[in-house]
Amino acid sequence: MVAGKRRDMGLGGYPAVTLAQARELARAARERIKAGHDPVTEAKAARSAQAASRATALTFQQCAEKYIAAHKSGWKSEKHAQQWTNTLDQHAYPTLGQMLVRDVGLSHVLAVLEPIWQTKTETASRLRGRIESVLDWATVRKYREGENPARWRGHLDKILPKPAKVAKVEHHAAMPVDDVAAFLGRLQTQEGMGARALEFTILTASRSGEVRGATWTEIDLKAKVWTIPAERMKAGKEQRVPLSAKAVEVLQALPRVAETNIVFPGAKGQPLSDMTLTATLRRMEIDSTVHGFRSTFRDWAGERTSHPREVIEHALAHQLKDKAEAAYQRGDLFEKRRRLMDDWAAFLQRSNPATNVIELQIEARKKS
């Protein structure tokens, strides 16, 4: 009887619980009741606590996978999600993967970061931020409690040297302005879709990923405009790219592949890989990077022309650092950018001694 009411409770099944054990358990239960406790309620509470504990007993890897699944739709590309997975799989999971996320502490985080902090500083810095995000997510979801052992400010910055102090920032190798026109002449003699994509990349001062993912539906040859949708832009904002006459010629000379809408298709009609353009440079024994041509364009525009800085930054699809300036700059300066890109194409052709291979290709296609 508990508080004047009859309660029934089990003491365990025979033979796991002997008769003597059952009598002892019953005696202990009566003692608990006399002391003001309810054994039945306490047993239910204990079972509920165990169930709750099991429900929140997720490993770090399980939490990381849930975090990635929850956020990948908001990331700019599938590649970003893959980078998250690869980084954690290579560096974090061997140490943290099977640990319960609630047990991850400072010593465990340091065991992941310290071995690569000096040698792979950029990777380690990104890894730290990703671990911090996973642990923050787990805390909000009640899978762990307490401070985040992977936080930087006021915590790890007291233990690890700042990344900028460990590794110098290495910029993408860029070709000198005076060399790029001659290089473009050589490039026009190269065969293959990678060479054509690289040529178009240089003429438009675009990012490699934007060019490789370009589709014919994005391009208006008559208006000489390439409209890149927001989801394919680094800044998440639609970009209209004015096409110079030379850039249009590159496009007109391309073969149309019936089974794909990709402008520069690779095998099976899929976009070219990010290494295809780099392979073209290596084959031509060029030390510059594909991205470095954007720096070359920026050097030329800033040092050799009188085009305004904001026009140049818009051409590169850069976000203006000055918030106030960006707020007032509502237009995309399209016509001014068209004049800039025409000047860029003219500069590349003015000192280009190579035969105009593109024009010959267009004429050959017309005759065929």
Phi, psi and omega in degrees: 000131178235117181055039177081002179241144180283133175234137177255137177215145179275152179246004182111155183268150175279141008265004180300324176246119180282169180299320180295320179294323179296318178297320180293319178296320179295319179297318180296323179295318180295325178294322178295321180295317179299329180278002176095014180257161177243099184303324181293312180297320180295323179293319178296319180296321179295318178295321179296319179295321178296318179296318179296321180295319179295322182293331181259005182273067179264147177280165178300319181295319178299318179294319180297318180294322177293321179298313181298316180298324182286332187252346188298329180293337179268353178277158188290332184207162176295331180298323180296317178297322179293324177296319176303309183298315183296317181297313180293320182295321183282321189248326187264317186298323179304329180260315187260341191313310185263004175284144171296133186299332180289344182263354182292124182233185183302315183298325180288319178297317179294327178297334177277316189277317188302321181297337183242002184295325182273330187260329179231062191299314182296317178297317180297321180294317177294320179298317178302314180297324180287321176297317179301317180296318179296316181291323175298316178300315181295325179293315179296324179277006176069026176270348176206168180227164174093183182292156179276115182289352181259003181293150185267299187296127179072013182216272181293336178292348175271349184249318183253146177291152179298139181307321182295336179278338184271311184236134177288144178289123181257116180277157178297131180298126183244146178281139177303146183304319184289348183259344192290326180295315178296321178298318180299324176299317176296320183297324181294341178272352181278141178264161176110152182292329179297320179294319180292322178295321179294319179299315179295323178299317180293316183295330182259355182054036183263171176279151182302315182297325179293320180288314183296331180267002183297141177240159181294333179290342178277347190249131174247098183294326181293317180275351181058052181225136173244116182256110181267122181294156185304323184292346178256003181260144180300322181275357180070026182228134180304140181233124173265124183251117176288134183257125175290165179302323180292321178295322178295321178299320178301316181292319181294333181277350182284144174286145176266121180265119190300323188273007180214154177259000181289134182290316180243077185283148174257215180296139177058026176077007180274159177301151177298151176284163181291348179268348184295316180292322177296322179297325177297317178296317181295321179296329179270004178060048179251131181278342182293160176259163178298314180295334182297338179292336174293323177292322178298315177300318181295320178296315180298311184296322183280328186257335187248358181228170177254015179295138181299151181301318183294330177292317179297317180295322177295321180298328179271001181058039177270145173280132177293129182291329179282109184300318181296316179297318180296323181296323181277339183272080185275330180280172180254009175053040191298310183295325176292323178291327178298317178296322178297313183290329175294320178296321179297313179297320179295320178298318181294327182271332185301319182252022182264106183280353186287154174297143181283086184296324182299315180299321178296321179295320180295316179297320179297320179294322179296319181292327181282000000 
